[in-house]
Amino acid sequence: FPVTIARVYLVMAWIVGLGAIITTIVFLATDEMEIFSLVSFFIGGLSALGLAAISEAINVFMDIESNTRKVSEKLQP
């Protein structure tokens, strides 16, 4: 179940990243909207990076739990 949540966060990160790129291109094509293109690019990029980081953090915590469980089972008599 947590691995599914991590994948959802990763998919959301890709969607937000692609949305930021598309929004940036649209704003650049419009006259006098350069500042909005920069803002959308940076905010969208940081949001996508944050979502990807959450996904990786979930995976790391699940790996730590798995390794801890394996060590605990080996230490049991």
HELIX and SHEET records of a PDB file:
HELIX    1   1 PRO A    2  ALA A   29  1                                  28    
HELIX    2   2 GLU A   34  LEU A   75  1                                  42    
END                                                                             
